[in-house]
Amino acid sequence: MTPQNPVMRVCISCRKTYDRKNLLKITKDYKQGIMFQKGMGRSAYICKSKKCYSDSKIKKKLQKSLKTFLRPEFIEIFEKEITSYNDYPNKGI
Ligand SMILES: [Zn+2]
């Protein structure tokens, strides 16, 4: 077993850098569309601070960084996902 260096990523909302494990990853999978914590394709990361995920501009920011259109119901699913997401990396939906 070799110790692994944490993978650092930037939250698209507050622009702070966090250990990847503490961020929710949203991916525009090239086949299956929007996925949380998995999928292959363009990804965005967001931290678990309420200020970030409940930001009224978060959908716009996500659309911009994923270069895709997010359906209106996305935000509901996203909030459920990020509030239930505690330290379980790679948990999918
Ligand atoms: Zn943030």
Backbone and ligand atoms as CSV (ligand in chain L), in Angstrom:
chain,resi,resn,atom,element,x,y,z
A,1,MET,N,N,0.836,-1.210,0.000
A,1,MET,CA,C,0.000,0.000,0.000
A,1,MET,C,C,0.866,1.254,0.000
A,2,THR,N,N,0.656,2.094,-0.953
A,2,THR,CA,C,1.387,3.353,-0.980
A,2,THR,C,C,0.428,4.481,-0.630
A,3,PRO,N,N,0.877,5.382,0.232
A,3,PRO,CA,C,-0.028,6.489,0.585
A,3,PRO,C,C,-0.302,7.358,-0.633
A,4,GLN,N,N,-1.549,7.753,-0.784
A,4,GLN,CA,C,-1.894,8.556,-1.951
A,4,GLN,C,C,-2.008,10.032,-1.595
A,5,ASN,N,N,-1.467,10.829,-2.457
A,5,ASN,CA,C,-1.620,12.269,-2.262
A,5,ASN,C,C,-3.053,12.641,-2.593
A,6,PRO,N,N,-3.630,13.547,-1.806
A,6,PRO,CA,C,-4.996,13.947,-2.135
A,6,PRO,C,C,-5.049,14.635,-3.496
A,7,VAL,N,N,-6.122,14.378,-4.208
A,7,VAL,CA,C,-6.323,15.032,-5.498
A,7,VAL,C,C,-7.105,16.316,-5.234
A,8,MET,N,N,-6.523,17.428,-5.621
A,8,MET,CA,C,-7.147,18.699,-5.322
A,8,MET,C,C,-7.951,19.218,-6.526
A,9,ARG,N,N,-9.132,19.733,-6.216
A,9,ARG,CA,C,-9.973,20.298,-7.269
A,9,ARG,C,C,-10.572,21.617,-6.782
A,10,VAL,N,N,-10.985,22.427,-7.716
A,10,VAL,CA,C,-11.532,23.738,-7.382
A,10,VAL,C,C,-13.061,23.708,-7.434
A,11,CYS,N,N,-13.694,24.248,-6.401
A,11,CYS,CA,C,-15.151,24.383,-6.392
A,11,CYS,C,C,-15.541,25.458,-7.413
A,12,ILE,N,N,-16.501,25.155,-8.271
A,12,ILE,CA,C,-16.847,26.116,-9.317
A,12,ILE,C,C,-17.571,27.345,-8.760
A,13,SER,N,N,-18.040,27.239,-7.524
A,13,SER,CA,C,-18.746,28.377,-6.961
A,13,SER,C,C,-17.836,29.311,-6.171
A,14,CYS,N,N,-17.167,28.785,-5.137
A,14,CYS,CA,C,-16.335,29.671,-4.307
A,14,CYS,C,C,-14.894,29.751,-4.799
A,15,ARG,N,N,-14.539,28.894,-5.755
A,15,ARG,CA,C,-13.198,28.926,-6.338
A,15,ARG,C,C,-12.101,28.526,-5.374
A,16,LYS,N,N,-12.494,27.879,-4.262
A,16,LYS,CA,C,-11.484,27.413,-3.325
A,16,LYS,C,C,-11.066,26.001,-3.713
A,17,THR,N,N,-9.866,25.639,-3.323
A,17,THR,CA,C,-9.347,24.325,-3.653
A,17,THR,C,C,-9.571,23.373,-2.484
A,18,TYR,N,N,-10.099,22.202,-2.794
A,18,TYR,CA,C,-10.375,21.198,-1.772
A,18,TYR,C,C,-9.868,19.843,-2.219
A,19,ASP,N,N,-9.717,18.964,-1.209
A,19,ASP,CA,C,-9.477,17.561,-1.513
A,19,ASP,C,C,-10.699,17.065,-2.293
A,20,ARG,N,N,-10.434,16.391,-3.360
A,20,ARG,CA,C,-11.470,15.874,-4.243
A,20,ARG,C,C,-12.562,15.086,-3.487
A,21,LYS,N,N,-12.153,14.417,-2.389
A,21,LYS,CA,C,-13.098,13.628,-1.595
A,21,LYS,C,C,-14.178,14.476,-0.946
A,22,ASN,N,N,-13.882,15.757,-0.758
A,22,ASN,CA,C,-14.836,16.634,-0.100
A,22,ASN,C,C,-15.695,17.429,-1.072
A,23,LEU,N,N,-15.629,17.052,-2.316
A,23,LEU,CA,C,-16.395,17.766,-3.333
A,23,LEU,C,C,-17.370,16.824,-4.014
A,24,LEU,N,N,-18.454,17.386,-4.484
A,24,LEU,CA,C,-19.380,16.604,-5.294
A,24,LEU,C,C,-18.981,16.826,-6.747
A,25,LYS,N,N,-18.803,15.712,-7.441
A,25,LYS,CA,C,-18.404,15.796,-8.842
A,25,LYS,C,C,-19.640,15.631,-9.715
A,26,ILE,N,N,-19.815,16.535,-10.623
A,26,ILE,CA,C,-20.925,16.453,-11.560
A,26,ILE,C,C,-20.319,16.287,-12.949
A,27,THR,N,N,-20.697,15.224,-13.606
A,27,THR,CA,C,-20.107,14.917,-14.909
A,27,THR,C,C,-21.178,14.866,-15.982
A,28,LYS,N,N,-20.832,15.437,-17.104
A,28,LYS,CA,C,-21.685,15.273,-18.283
A,28,LYS,C,C,-21.133,14.070,-19.021
A,29,ASP,N,N,-21.696,12.910,-18.713
A,29,ASP,CA,C,-21.208,11.685,-19.320
A,29,ASP,C,C,-21.517,11.705,-20.806
A,30,TYR,N,N,-20.550,11.259,-21.585
A,30,TYR,CA,C,-20.738,11.360,-23.031
A,30,TYR,C,C,-21.838,10.452,-23.553
A,31,LYS,N,N,-22.201,9.439,-22.769
A,31,LYS,CA,C,-23.293,8.559,-23.182
A,31,LYS,C,C,-24.559,8.771,-22.379
A,32,GLN,N,N,-24.390,8.888,-21.042
A,32,GLN,CA,C,-25.565,8.819,-20.182
A,32,GLN,C,C,-26.064,10.157,-19.650
A,33,GLY,N,N,-25.424,11.220,-20.043
A,33,GLY,CA,C,-25.872,12.520,-19.565
A,33,GLY,C,C,-25.315,12.851,-18.199
A,34,ILE,N,N,-26.018,13.687,-17.457
A,34,ILE,CA,C,-25.500,14.182,-16.185
A,34,ILE,C,C,-25.455,13.087,-15.130
A,35,MET,N,N,-24.309,12.955,-14.479
A,35,MET,CA,C,-24.146,11.964,-13.427
A,35,MET,C,C,-23.427,12.612,-12.247
A,36,PHE,N,N,-23.658,12.039,-11.067
A,36,PHE,CA,C,-22.966,12.508,-9.872
A,36,PHE,C,C,-21.909,11.493,-9.461
A,37,GLN,N,N,-20.741,11.966,-9.194
A,37,GLN,CA,C,-19.639,11.158,-8.668
A,37,GLN,C,C,-19.117,10.093,-9.626
A,38,LYS,N,N,-19.648,10.003,-10.806
A,38,LYS,CA,C,-19.122,9.026,-11.758
A,38,LYS,C,C,-19.387,9.512,-13.177
A,39,GLY,N,N,-19.000,8.698,-14.122
A,39,GLY,CA,C,-19.210,9.074,-15.514
A,39,GLY,C,C,-17.933,9.570,-16.155
A,40,MET,N,N,-17.936,9.556,-17.469
A,40,MET,CA,C,-16.780,9.986,-18.231
A,40,MET,C,C,-17.169,11.186,-19.063
A,41,GLY,N,N,-16.379,12.224,-18.959
A,41,GLY,CA,C,-16.675,13.405,-19.755
A,41,GLY,C,C,-16.308,14.660,-19.003
A,42,ARG,N,N,-16.835,15.754,-19.445
A,42,ARG,CA,C,-16.541,17.032,-18.826
A,42,ARG,C,C,-17.129,17.070,-17.413
A,43,SER,N,N,-16.325,17.496,-16.441
A,43,SER,CA,C,-16.783,17.483,-15.050
A,43,SER,C,C,-16.631,18.829,-14.376
A,44,ALA,N,N,-17.459,19.021,-13.365
A,44,ALA,CA,C,-17.350,20.204,-12.523
A,44,ALA,C,C,-17.415,19.732,-11.077
A,45,TYR,N,N,-16.781,20.462,-10.183
A,45,TYR,CA,C,-16.773,20.089,-8.778
A,45,TYR,C,C,-17.391,21.199,-7.965
A,46,ILE,N,N,-18.118,20.775,-6.932
A,46,ILE,CA,C,-18.693,21.780,-6.052
A,46,ILE,C,C,-18.555,21.326,-4.605
A,47,CYS,N,N,-18.218,22.258,-3.716
A,47,CYS,CA,C,-18.016,21.896,-2.316
A,47,CYS,C,C,-19.363,21.801,-1.620
A,48,LYS,N,N,-19.325,21.303,-0.385
A,48,LYS,CA,C,-20.577,21.027,0.305
A,48,LYS,C,C,-21.092,22.196,1.134
A,49,SER,N,N,-20.489,23.370,0.960
A,49,SER,CA,C,-20.989,24.472,1.759
A,49,SER,C,C,-22.311,24.960,1.172
A,50,LYS,N,N,-23.256,25.231,2.088
A,50,LYS,CA,C,-24.594,25.612,1.660
A,50,LYS,C,C,-24.566,26.863,0.788
A,51,LYS,N,N,-23.643,27.738,1.121
A,51,LYS,CA,C,-23.499,28.973,0.351
A,51,LYS,C,C,-23.261,28.664,-1.125
A,52,CYS,N,N,-22.522,27.612,-1.379
A,52,CYS,CA,C,-22.214,27.260,-2.761
A,52,CYS,C,C,-23.360,26.537,-3.450
A,53,TYR,N,N,-23.856,25.461,-2.847
A,53,TYR,CA,C,-24.862,24.699,-3.589
A,53,TYR,C,C,-26.216,25.381,-3.644
A,54,SER,N,N,-26.478,26.307,-2.714
A,54,SER,CA,C,-27.774,26.979,-2.798
A,54,SER,C,C,-27.677,28.353,-3.479
A,55,ASP,N,N,-26.522,28.634,-4.027
A,55,ASP,CA,C,-26.330,29.862,-4.791
A,55,ASP,C,C,-27.308,29.899,-5.963
A,56,SER,N,N,-27.987,31.017,-6.123
A,56,SER,CA,C,-28.974,31.099,-7.202
A,56,SER,C,C,-28.344,31.011,-8.584
A,57,LYS,N,N,-27.062,31.257,-8.651
A,57,LYS,CA,C,-26.394,31.195,-9.957
A,57,LYS,C,C,-25.716,29.855,-10.226
A,58,ILE,N,N,-25.907,28.913,-9.303
A,58,ILE,CA,C,-25.155,27.664,-9.438
A,58,ILE,C,C,-25.503,26.901,-10.718
A,59,LYS,N,N,-26.762,26.936,-11.083
A,59,LYS,CA,C,-27.158,26.216,-12.300
A,59,LYS,C,C,-26.476,26.832,-13.531
A,60,LYS,N,N,-26.462,28.143,-13.563
A,60,LYS,CA,C,-25.798,28.836,-14.676
A,60,LYS,C,C,-24.312,28.506,-14.731
A,61,LYS,N,N,-23.699,28.511,-13.536
A,61,LYS,CA,C,-22.268,28.201,-13.481
A,61,LYS,C,C,-21.995,26.781,-13.944
A,62,LEU,N,N,-22.868,25.871,-13.531
A,62,LEU,CA,C,-22.698,24.481,-13.953
A,62,LEU,C,C,-22.903,24.322,-15.452
A,63,GLN,N,N,-23.907,24.981,-15.953
A,63,GLN,CA,C,-24.177,24.895,-17.393
A,63,GLN,C,C,-22.992,25.398,-18.194
A,64,LYS,N,N,-22.399,26.450,-17.670
A,64,LYS,CA,C,-21.259,27.030,-18.352
A,64,LYS,C,C,-20.049,26.102,-18.292
A,65,SER,N,N,-19.771,25.551,-17.109
A,65,SER,CA,C,-18.568,24.729,-17.049
A,65,SER,C,C,-18.780,23.346,-17.661
A,66,LEU,N,N,-20.012,22.862,-17.684
A,66,LEU,CA,C,-20.246,21.562,-18.331
A,66,LEU,C,C,-20.593,21.723,-19.808
A,67,LYS,N,N,-20.782,22.948,-20.210
A,67,LYS,CA,C,-21.179,23.267,-21.583
A,67,LYS,C,C,-22.408,22.460,-22.020
A,68,THR,N,N,-23.415,22.505,-21.186
A,68,THR,CA,C,-24.625,21.768,-21.500
A,68,THR,C,C,-25.824,22.495,-20.924
A,69,PHE,N,N,-27.011,22.074,-21.333
A,69,PHE,CA,C,-28.237,22.615,-20.780
A,69,PHE,C,C,-28.730,21.681,-19.686
A,70,LEU,N,N,-29.044,22.253,-18.517
A,70,LEU,CA,C,-29.542,21.437,-17.418
A,70,LEU,C,C,-31.051,21.608,-17.296
A,71,ARG,N,N,-31.734,20.506,-17.196
A,71,ARG,CA,C,-33.190,20.544,-17.096
A,71,ARG,C,C,-33.609,21.230,-15.797
A,72,PRO,N,N,-34.818,21.804,-15.746
A,72,PRO,CA,C,-35.255,22.504,-14.535
A,72,PRO,C,C,-35.218,21.617,-13.292
A,73,GLU,N,N,-35.523,20.344,-13.439
A,73,GLU,CA,C,-35.545,19.453,-12.271
A,73,GLU,C,C,-34.141,19.091,-11.782
A,74,PHE,N,N,-33.142,19.477,-12.527
A,74,PHE,CA,C,-31.780,19.167,-12.126
A,74,PHE,C,C,-31.457,19.669,-10.720
A,75,ILE,N,N,-31.813,20.923,-10.442
A,75,ILE,CA,C,-31.478,21.552,-9.166
A,75,ILE,C,C,-32.023,20.768,-7.974
A,76,GLU,N,N,-33.232,20.265,-8.129
A,76,GLU,CA,C,-33.851,19.475,-7.064
A,76,GLU,C,C,-33.031,18.207,-6.777
A,77,ILE,N,N,-32.678,17.512,-7.848
A,77,ILE,CA,C,-31.892,16.282,-7.719
A,77,ILE,C,C,-30.512,16.608,-7.145
A,78,PHE,N,N,-29.944,17.675,-7.658
A,78,PHE,CA,C,-28.624,18.113,-7.229
A,78,PHE,C,C,-28.601,18.435,-5.729
A,79,GLU,N,N,-29.603,19.159,-5.249
A,79,GLU,CA,C,-29.627,19.524,-3.830
A,79,GLU,C,C,-29.805,18.306,-2.945
A,80,LYS,N,N,-30.644,17.367,-3.404
A,80,LYS,CA,C,-30.840,16.136,-2.664
A,80,LYS,C,C,-29.519,15.379,-2.590
A,81,GLU,N,N,-28.836,15.336,-3.710
A,81,GLU,CA,C,-27.576,14.611,-3.798
A,81,GLU,C,C,-26.507,15.225,-2.896
A,82,ILE,N,N,-26.372,16.528,-2.955
A,82,ILE,CA,C,-25.281,17.163,-2.204
A,82,ILE,C,C,-25.578,17.184,-0.705
A,83,THR,N,N,-26.839,17.244,-0.315
A,83,THR,CA,C,-27.142,17.243,1.115
A,83,THR,C,C,-27.050,15.847,1.707
A,84,SER,N,N,-27.255,14.812,0.889
A,84,SER,CA,C,-27.141,13.452,1.420
A,84,SER,C,C,-25.707,12.936,1.279
A,85,TYR,N,N,-24.881,13.693,0.584
A,85,TYR,CA,C,-23.520,13.260,0.325
A,85,TYR,C,C,-22.621,13.616,1.498
A,86,ASN,N,N,-22.205,12.608,2.220
A,86,ASN,CA,C,-21.230,12.817,3.285
A,86,ASN,C,C,-19.994,12.057,2.873
A,87,ASP,N,N,-19.128,11.714,3.697
A,87,ASP,CA,C,-17.829,11.291,3.202
A,87,ASP,C,C,-17.787,9.941,2.514
A,88,TYR,N,N,-18.575,9.779,1.492
A,88,TYR,CA,C,-18.552,8.529,0.727
A,88,TYR,C,C,-18.176,8.820,-0.706
A,89,PRO,N,N,-16.891,8.852,-0.984
A,89,PRO,CA,C,-16.509,9.112,-2.360
A,89,PRO,C,C,-16.990,7.993,-3.288
A,90,ASN,N,N,-17.187,8.341,-4.522
A,90,ASN,CA,C,-17.595,7.396,-5.563
A,90,ASN,C,C,-19.006,6.851,-5.399
A,91,LYS,N,N,-19.790,7.492,-4.569
A,91,LYS,CA,C,-21.181,7.060,-4.445
A,91,LYS,C,C,-21.934,7.582,-5.652
A,92,GLY,N,N,-22.607,6.714,-6.333
A,92,GLY,CA,C,-23.354,7.143,-7.511
A,92,GLY,C,C,-24.826,7.311,-7.222
A,93,ILE,N,N,-25.588,7.612,-8.224
A,93,ILE,CA,C,-27.032,7.667,-8.020
A,93,ILE,C,C,-27.713,6.593,-8.843
L,1,ZN,ZN,ZN,-17.598,26.116,-2.810
